[in-house]
Amino acid sequence: MKEEIDSCYDVTIIGGGPSGLFAAFYAGMREMKTKVIEAAPYLGRKLPYYREKFLFDVGGIQAITAGKLVEELEAQARTFGPTIVLSQLIEKMERLSDGTIRLTSHIGETHLTRSVVIAIGGETLVPQKLELPNTKKYEGRHLHYSVDDIEQFRNKRVLISGGGDSAVDWAIALASIASFVGIVHRRSDFRAHEGNVSKMRNSSVHVMTSSQIKEISGDEEHIELVMLEQTETGNISSLEIDEIIVCHGARPELSGIKDWGLGIEQNRITVDAWMQTSIPGVFAAGDVVDYPGKLPGLIAGGFMEGPAAINRAKAYLDPHEEVRPIWSTDNEVLMAIHSRA
Ligand SMILES: Cc1cc2nc3c(=O)[nH]c(=O)nc-3n(C[C@H](O)[C@H](O)[C@H](O)COP(=O)(O)OP(=O)(O)OC[C@H]3O[C@@H](n4cnc5c(N)ncnc54)[C@H](O)[C@@H]3O)c2cc1C
């Protein structure tokens, strides 16, 4: 196991989604030595999953795409210079004899910290994969389970598989960008919003119902042909395709925190009003927590719970500190940065 390369942090935030990023900013305001550890190779994981969609319920901002909100959150989180570690899934949490907490990631790297804020989101949404033998070699290149950048499909022949809102939304969005858009759905009816289904049917999108992808062929570099099976007749047809987007929904999974000794009910960490978990010095915030009155699945919730957790962590580390909110308007670092802007 690789030994700790850096010294102990005041607080380590596990998860770089909106709750974790805002908590990191707030920890900076409270002058805590802060580390954020994110499993994905980029920050804000759930938001990039729907990066082109608009959010209309972030306080004080009328409309912002999820992608832009991640940019803003990241910039704000970096204000006080926290250490940010990407591509490390924390798998283990243990307390050492001196009270320090040691976190271990899936690559065996260890991180020492005096307190922890767990902000790993509800369950991680793991896309339902296409169950075909040779899909692995195309994944992430020409076989997609999410759309990071719509421009990558410009002038391409795109096949979308699925019948829900995401499949239909992407078909409509890509119709004016791609050279060909086909949608294949194994049932005869779409589950998506009726208005959007009509819009799609009246567009250039080639709709194939009661059909499913049977086989993908190509070389190591490209997809060339997709074989489709008509589910009622068993007839096989083929389509020349460059890119495939699979929208078969996502399966919720809680990343491996179940063995950490936390109070967990129905896949949520039980916390008190200060976001304190059942383990002293370990707090939680955002979609992963549950407490009486918790409104699940709202970014706004994490924006309150992160500061609550950090304020409590500050008092946990220094019993002379009160658990109290502070105002950003009086923060000299922030005033200096923004008066220069
Ligand atoms: C399609 C869609 C539309 C939505 N629209 C809205 C909306 O309009 N308004 C709204 O308020 N909310 C909306 N939401 C919900 C919103 O995205 C979530 O409430 C929000 O992302 C929760 O933030 P979080 O930081 O608590 O968790 P997440 O965003 O899930 O972030 C958790 C992070 O922790 C990381 N992680 C997980 N496990 C580990 C680990 N063991 N080690 C290290 N890192 C880990 C994950 O990779 C992830 O980046 C929407 C969600 C979806 C999917």
The ligand as an ORCA input file, in Angstrom:
! r2SCAN-3c Opt
* xyz 0 1
  C     -31.491     14.245    -14.935
  C     -31.437     14.933    -13.600
  C     -32.023     16.191    -13.453
  C     -31.971     16.844    -12.203
  N     -32.525     18.088    -12.092
  C     -32.431     18.759    -10.910
  C     -32.973     20.077    -10.752
  O     -33.564     20.633    -11.693
  N     -32.805     20.699     -9.547
  C     -32.170     20.113     -8.482
  O     -32.046     20.738     -7.424
  N     -31.656     18.877     -8.601
  C     -31.774     18.177     -9.772
  N     -31.266     16.914     -9.879
  C     -30.678     16.297     -8.677
  C     -29.251     16.794     -8.404
  O     -28.411     16.521     -9.514
  C     -28.739     16.111     -7.148
  O     -29.579     16.419     -6.064
  C     -27.316     16.589     -6.818
  O     -26.426     16.255     -7.860
  C     -26.845     15.979     -5.497
  O     -25.559     16.447     -5.225
  P     -24.552     15.615     -4.298
  O     -23.270     16.377     -4.331
  O     -25.199     15.345     -2.986
  O     -24.402     14.208     -5.032
  P     -23.837     13.867     -6.492
  O     -24.139     14.950     -7.465
  O     -24.341     12.501     -6.781
  O     -22.268     13.831     -6.298
  C     -21.662     12.801     -5.555
  C     -20.239     12.635     -6.053
  O     -19.554     11.707     -5.199
  C     -18.737     10.858     -5.999
  N     -18.527      9.606     -5.273
  C     -19.434      8.635     -5.000
  N     -18.891      7.675     -4.237
  C     -17.603      8.040     -4.032
  C     -16.528      7.460     -3.312
  N     -16.686      6.326     -2.606
  N     -15.302      8.070     -3.344
  C     -15.131      9.236     -4.024
  N     -16.133      9.850     -4.695
  C     -17.354      9.264     -4.693
  C     -19.544     10.680     -7.285
  O     -18.691     10.325     -8.354
  C     -20.156     12.068     -7.460
  O     -19.354     12.931     -8.227
  C     -31.316     16.236    -11.108
  C     -30.718     14.982    -11.253
  C     -30.778     14.324    -12.484
  C     -30.118     12.976    -12.628
*
